[in-house]
Every structure is written in C-alpha cells, then in structure tokens.
Amino acid sequence: MSNIALPEIDQSTINKKEYIFKKLKKLTSSENVLSHEAEIKPYETDALSAYKQKPLCVVLPENTEEISNILKFCYKENIKVIPRGAGTGLSGGSLPLQDAVLISLTKFNKILEIDFENKCVVAQPGVTNLSITHAVQHKGFYYAPDPSSQLACSIGGNVAENSGGVHSLKYGTTTNNILGVEIVLMDGTICRLGGKTLDQEGYDMLGLICGSEGLLGVITEVTVKILKKPQTVRAALIGFPSHEDGGNCVSEIIANGIVPAGMEIMDKALIIATDNFSKAGYPRNVELLLIVELDGTASEVDELINKVSEISKKNNSLNIKISKNEAERLSFWIGRKAAFPACGAMAPDYYCMDGSIPRGKLAAALKEINELSKKYNLPVANCFHAGDGNLHPLIMFDGNKEEELKKTEEFGAEILKMCVRFGGVLTGEHGVGVEKRELMCEMFNDNDIQQQLSIKKSLDNKNLLNPGKVYPILRKCAEEGRVHVHRGEEKFPDIPRF
C-alpha cells in the first residue's frame, strides 16, 4: 500500500466553527441554525444561478431582538454576515461567503398592520410583494411596484434592490413607495427610519437604505404606501415593422406629456417565445411589440388612448388593439409577465441583464444588442421597461458549456458598457451585487467609489455586512482593464478595502 499524504485538518478552524454554531443556537432556537451541507445547499445561490457558493451556516431568526443579538455576536467576533430575502435577486446580491453567516428573513412573513386611514401597510421583510396587494384589494387598494417576480419576491428584498416593475413609469420604484423601515445595524443597534408620514426631518436616511443591497443593515420591518385603484384602466397592444419605429413612438408619447401607467417593449424573438408559452394572441408579423397601459377617469383614459393611437399610426404601426374589458387587458400582459419562463424553451439557460438608458436610445440599443448577439453567436430576446429606459436583454446559453458561460458574461458586460456609453447606468432594478461589481469602474473613478465606501464605513466600520458586493477592489480602474467578474465557485472575489 502506497503512502499517500493526506491534507492536515485545521483543528482550530473546526473548533471555531463549532463555537460559532453553539453560540448562534443560544441566540435563537437550535432548529433555526442550519450547518449541514444538505441544509445549506439551497442557499448557495440566488436567481443568478451561474454563481454558487455555500455559506458557513444559515440562521433563520424569528424576531428583531434575535437579529440584533446575532449581529452583536458576529460584530464582536468579526464574522461576516449576508442578509437574504426570498433569493429571487438576479445580480448575486445574496450570494454567500464560505466564512459568513447567512441570515434568512423567511420567518419574517407577517403583515403587522393595515392602515387604510393613512393609506399604508406595515409588513415584515419576508412578506411577498403581491401579498400586500392581496391584503388590501378588498377595499379597492393596491401596492404599485410590481416586479415580474412579485409572486415570490419579498418586500425586504425589494427595498434592498429598489425594485421596480412595469408600472414604475407612473408610480415609481420602491423608493417612491416606502414610508419607513426598521433596520438593525451591524453592531446590533436597532433603528427606525421614517414612519407613516410622507416626509421626515433630517437627512434622507430612508433614501440611503433603499437600494443599499444589504450593505448597511438588516431590514426587519417595512412601511409602504398603498394606492386607491384607478377608476378605469385600459391597454393598447401595438405592433411595429422596425425597432426604430417603436422606439420613436415611445419617445413621442412621453414628449407629448402622456405618462402611461406602464409601457413595455418586446422584440420579435420574445414575442414568439411568450406567445408560444402563454397563448396570448400576440401578432407575429411585427418586429417590435409595444404595450401601453393608461389609467385614470374614464374620459381621461379615452382621450389618452386616442392620442396614443394617433402617435402610433404616425410612427408606422402595423396594428393597434385596444382592450375592451379587464379580461382583455390582462391578456395583453400575460405574455410579458411570462417572459422569463417562456425563454426556457429557447435554451437550457438564460442570463437576464439589467441596465438603463435614455428613452431616445431604445432603437440604437436594440440594434447594438443584436449586433453583439451575432458577434458572440448567442441568441438574445429583449424586453424593456420602455417608459423609463430599463433594459432586460435575455441572453440564451448552455450552462453545461464553460466556454458559453464565459461568452455570456462578456456579452452581458458589453451591453452594460453600452448603457453607460449611451448616458445611462449599470442597473435599473436588479442591483449591482457581484454581477456588475467590476463594471462600477465604467461609471465611477476611485474617488467616487471611496466616498460611497466611506458612507458604508460609517454604518459598518468593520466591513462585515455583505462584503464583496457592489464595490470593486480600490485601484486605478483605467489601468486594470475593467475586467468583468467571474464565477466564484472556487474562490470568492476579494473584499473592497476602506
């Protein structure tokens, strides 16, 4: 028998892990601490499944006091912490670290108060987006932001990513629809920001927290405003012979002072895929499909529908279909809402991008994306929140082929660089996470990034909360070639310094 040298087991590491597990089990129920490989594997990725990594352990606290005590312990022991909501994020924002405790907020799933008088709802962060509307619709109210994942995504995650949706154009993203939060800082301090009123004195700390991607604290309660459902809602389904015609129509609608509740674009590839999947009855003889939804009083909507129809005809529309009733309006949206699952028939995997551009660049962006598709020999389907210029190209690839994943990442990076070049930004609603981290250098220089990190340091002076996300390693960005982040299965990328 040959003598094979086995790697030595680091007993100190084992002892440290056991110490951490033991302490955590004293801070919450023991069954709320998951440490076995089979238990923690479901948490190794978010919806950006190309990136995978298991955490040290997973904790499922049941109240704010438990979270505060867990963070106090981790702060004292210099243990990294990753907050996680429903795991539907698309930028790797809740991707674990091997030496980090992952705090899952799934047990924070209750609506605490419905206040119709003040038109708001107080909910725990694990409550799903759509559940808020379901809880208030019997009184004719609803919650406006509606991401495509609203059936599953959590309101706490919506705050962390400043999520939007198809109705963001008129009603805003999450930041325009939250009134207050309760948040626990890394040292265990419990803070309340905002409340039930529309404005608060002092600095806009609530605005800072919304979109902070879990880098500044763990959200434990959210107060959102609810809206009365409009008297009338109608939608127009409009087909165009070219991307230019559709893009020009979008720009002209907005230029005429019309603010639709929602305005969505789908290209031909996605029209066919979604129609095959949902049987929505979309026209297949068009290159671009535009859905325009208008709401308000009956007379107001009728007038706006007529104006939109006139503008569409002026821009060479091939066909226009106006919803006659609520069932028909919903049928217009059924395909768009099913865009992601519909793409499952196009390839084994898809990579959903997220960037924003000025509305006037929509046609140019579609043209460049299609050119990049040919360059990388990877199919792409496009759906855009046309009204606010938020792009969601879906790149098709086979994740079993390593070279295709690498090409997909490079393709995606070029799309995001294009967004910045066109005067836009790297993200519209998915966040930066690890996916776009190195591309932050396309928008910001070292001084810009250092200023943002200084804000993080003021609330997390040890850089323990969700480290390695959003910000690249401080360096002279231009000298480093601005390389896109790669998969972190073997080694997670380094953590930015303060």
N, C-alpha and C positions, 0 to 999 in steps of 0.2 A: 504493500500500500504506500503510495507516494505521500510525502509530507506537503500538504497544501496549507500555506499560511493564510489563516482567516483574519479578517479585519478585527481589530480590538473594539470591544463595545465600550463606549464612553459612559461609564457608570455615573459620572457627575451629571450628564445630560439626562439620563433616565431618572435619577433622583430629583432633578429639578422639575421634570415633567410631572412626576408623581406628586411632588409638593404642590404644584400649581393645581392639579386636578383635585387634590384633597382640600385645598383652601376654597376653591370655587364651589365645591359641594357643600361647604359650610355657609356660603353666601346665597345659595338658592337650594331648592330641592335636589337631591343627588341624581334623580332621574332626568333633571334638566341639563346635566353636563354629559355631553357625548364625546367619547375619546377613542372608541374602537374604530378601526378602519372602515368597516361596513356602515357604521353610523354616520361618519363624517363625509363619506364619499359623495352623497347627494349635494353637498355644499361646495364641491371643488370648482364650480364654475357658475357664471350667471348665463344669460341668454346669448352672450358672445362665447359660444362653446368651443371655439378654436383654442382658447386659453384655459388651462386646467392646472389646479394646484390644491392640495389638501391643506386644511388648517391644522394647527396644533390640537385644537379641540373646538367644540361648538357649545355655546351656552344659550339656553332658552329661558331668560328671566321672565318673571310674571308680573312685576310691578316696578315703578320708578325707583323705589328705595333699593331694590336688588341691583338694578343697573348702576346706581350711584356707588354702592358698596363694591361691586365688581370693578368699576373703573378706578376707585380709590386704591384697591389692591393692585391692579395692573400698573397704575401710576407709580406706586411705591416700589414695585418690583421691576420696573422698566420693561413691562410686557406689552407688545404691540396688540392693538385691538382693531378688528374690522367689523363695522356695523353692516347688517344685511336686512333688507326687507323681504319682498317676495321673490327676489332673484330673477326678475324679468328684465333687468338692465341689459343694454346692448353695447356697453363700452368697457366691460371688465371692471366696473367700479366697485363691485363687492368681491372681486377675486381674492381668495385668502392668501396668507403668507404661511410658510411652514412653521414659523416660530411665533405665530399670532393666535390670539383667542378670537374666534368669530362669534359675535353677539347677534343672534337671530331674534327679530322682533315679531315672530309669527304669533306668539301668545298675546300680544297687544292688539286684540282684534275686536274691540267693542266700541260702539258708538256711545259716548258718555252723555251727550246732551243734544237735543234738537230744540233750537230756539227760533220759532217762526217769527216772533215779535221783532227780534233783532236780525232775522234772516241769516242765521249761521248754524253750523253744526260743529260740535266738539267731538273729535274722534281720536282713538289711539292709532298709532302709526301703521299697524298691521291691517287696518280696515281697507278693503279694496276700493278702488276709485268708484266703480259702478254701484257699490253698496250704498254709498252716500245718496246718490240719486234715488235708488230704490227705497230708501228710508223716508224720503220727503215727497215723493211724486204724488202720493195720495192727496196732498194739499196743493198740488199744482206747481211744485218747486223742483229744481234740479241743480246739480253741480256742473258747471260749464266745461272745464278742461276734460277732454275725452281722448286720451292716448288709445292707439289701436289695441293695446293690451289691457284696457280698462277693466275687463272682466277679472283679471288676475293681479294686476299691479297694485301695490299698496300706496296709500296716501303719504306715508312717511317717505317712501322711495320717490314719489312724485315731487315732494319738497326738496329732497336731496339733489335731484336732477333737473329741477324746474321744468317738469314735463309739460307738454303742450297738447296737441291733437288737432283734429280737423276744424274745430271751432275756435282756434286760438286767434284767428284774424280779427274777429269782432270782440271776443270776450277775454282775450289774453291768455297767457300761460299760467302756471301755478302761482307765480309771484304776484300776479294781479288778482288772485282769488283766495289768498290766505290772509287771515287777520292776526293770528298769533300761534306761537308754538311754546311747548315746554321742552327744554333741551338740557341734557346732562353733559357737562364738560369733562375733559379727560381726567381731571383731578377729583371728580365726583361731585362738583358743585352743580346744584340744580337751579336752572334759570328759567324765568318766564319772560317771553318777549311778545309784545303786542297783547291783544285781547279780543274783545268783541266790537271795538270801535274801529273806524276806518283809518284813523291816524293816531300816532303816538309821539310823545315828546322825545327829544334827544336824537342821537344817531339812529339811522335806519338799520339796526342790527338784524331785524327780520329779513330785510333785503339781502343782507350779507349771508345769512344762514341758507336762504333759498338758493339752491344751485351749488352749494358748497361740497357736494358729493361725499359727505361723511367725513370730511377732514377736520371739522371744527367741533363736533359734538354728536351725541346720540339723541335723536328726536324721540320723545316719549308721548307727546300729545300735539294735536294739530287742530286749530280752529279755522274753518273755511267758511266763506260766504256762499250762500245759495241764492239762486235767482228764480223769479217767477217765470214760468213757461210763457213764451210769447203767444199772442192771440192766434197768429197764422204763421205757418212755416211751409214754404214751397221750394222745390228744387228744379233746376234745369240741367238736362243732360245734353251736352253739346259736342259734336264731333268736328274735327278739322283735318284738312288734307295735308297739313305740314306742321312741324314744330313751331316754325316762325309765326304762322297764323294764330296758333293757340297762345303762344307767348305774348304776341301783340294784343290779343283780346284781353288777357289778364291785365296787362298794363293799362289798357284803355278803360277797363271797368273801374279800376282804382282811381285813375286820373279824373274820371267823371264824378268823383265824390261818392261813389257807391261802396259801401262796406258790407260785403256779404257775411253771413254767419260762418260760412265755410266755402272754400274754393280749392278744389283738388284737381290735379292733373295726373293722367296715366298715359304711358306710351303704348304703342301697338302690342309689344311683347306682353305687357301686363294686362292689357285689355283682353287678349285671347286667353291668357292663363286664368284670370279671375272669372271670366265668363264660363270657361270650361268647368271651373271649380264650383261656382255658386249659381250658375244658370241665371245670371242677372239680366240677360237680354241686351247686352251692350252691342252697339253697332261695330261690325268687324271691317268695314270698308274705310275706316279712318286711321290716320297716323297718330292722332292725339285726341284724348277724350277729356273734357272739362266738366266737372260737376260744380255747379254754383248753387248754394243754398241761401235763401233770403228769408228773413223773419221780421215780424212787426205787426202792425194792424193790417187788416185785410186790404184796405185801399192802398196803403203804403207798399205792401208786397206786390200787389197787382201792377202798380206803376213801375216798381223796380224790375220786375220780370220783363215788362215791355222794353225797358231801357236796355237790359242785358241782351235781350233778343235782337234788338236793333244793332247793338255793338258787335254781336257775334256775326250777324249777316254781313256787316261792313268788313269784317275780317275773314270772309270767305268760308264760313261754317258750312259743312255739308249737310248736317241735320241738327235739329233742335227738338227736344222732347221736354215738355213741362209737366210736372207731376200734377195730377188731378185730385189726388187724395193722399192721406197719410200712408197708406199701404204702398202706393206707387212711389212716394218719396223715399221710403225706407228701402224699396227695391233698387233704387239708384245707388244707394250706399252699400248694399250688401256685398257687392264685388270688391269695392275699395276697402272695406273693413276686413275682407278675407284675403287681402293681398299677400300677406306673409305665408299663410298655409297654402295658398294657391301655387306659390313658387316651388313647393315641394315636388310638384310633378315635372318641373323643368330641369332639376339637377339633384344629386344626393344632398348637397349643402348649398346654402346661400349666405352671403355676408352683407348685412344691411348697413349701409353707410348713412351718415347724418352730417350735413353741413348746411350753411345758409348763404344765400347770395341776394343781391338786389333784384327785385322783380323783373327789371328790364333786361336781365341777363339770362332769363329762363331758356330761351331758344338756343342761345350760344352755349349754355351749359349742357343741354341735351346733345347738341352736335358734338361737343368735345368728348362727352362721356361715350358716345357711340364710336368715335374715332379711337378712344382708348380701348374699348371693347375689342376692336379689330386688332389693335397693337398687341394686346395680351392674349388674344384668342380665347376670351372668356365671355359667355353671354351675359347680358345685363338687362334688367327690367327696371323701369323708373316710375316711381310715384312721388309726387311733390305736394307739399302744402303750398300751393301756388301763391296764395294771398300774401304770405309772409316770407316767401322765398326759401322755405325749408325743404331741402332735397333729401330723398331717401332712395338712392340707387341700390338695387339688389343684385349683387354680383354672384353668378352661379359658378360653383366649382365642386370638385370631389375631394372631400377632406381626407380620404384614404391615400391621396397622392400628394406627397410632401411638396413637390415642385408646384402643384397647383395652388396650395395654400400660400406659398411664398409669393407667387404671381398675384394672387388675390390681394394680399397685403400691399404690394407695390401699386397695384391698380387703385386700391382704395386711397392710398396716400396721395396719388396724383390727383384724384378727384378733390380731396380736401385742400391740396395746394392750389388747385384751380379756384376753389371757393374764395380763398384769401386773395388770390390774384385779381379776382373779379370785384373785390371790395367787400366780400362777405366775411364769415367767420367759420371756425372749425366745427362748430356744433350748433344745432338748433334746439334739441331737447334730450338727446341721449347722454350728454356729458362727455368728458374727456377720458376719465378712467385711466386704463393703461393703453387703450387702443390708439389714442391720439396724443399721448404724453410727449413723445419726442417732437411731434409736429407743432407743439406750442412755440417752438423757436421760429416757426414761419410767421407768427403774429407778434411775438414779444422778444425784446432783447434781454440780456441778463439783468439789467437794472429793473425792467418791468417785472420780471419773474421774482427777483429778490424782494420787491415791495410787497408782492402778494404773499410770499413766504413769510414775510415779517408779520403780516396780519395773522397767519396761521400760528406763528410762534407765540403771539400774544395770548392765544387761547389754548395752545397745545405746545408748551415750551420744550417738551422732550421729543416732539415729533413721533408720537406713539399711535395717533389715530389715523387709520387708513393710510399708512405711509407708502410711498412708491407710486401713488396715483396723481394724476393731473400734471404735476410739475416734473420737468426733466432734470437731470443732474446739472447743477450750475456749471457752465462752461461758456466759452466763446462759441455761440451757436453756429455762426457762419463758418468757423474753422473746422467744425466737426462733420460737415456734410449733411447734417439734418437727417439722420437715418431713422427710418420708421421702426417702432418697437417690434420685437419678435416674440414668439411664443415663450411662455415662462414655465414649461413643464419641468425642466431640469433645475433651472436656477431663475429665481425671480429677479428682475432688474434692480439695480441699486436704488437706494433711497436718496431723495434730494437732501442736500445739507442746508442748514440755515446760514 
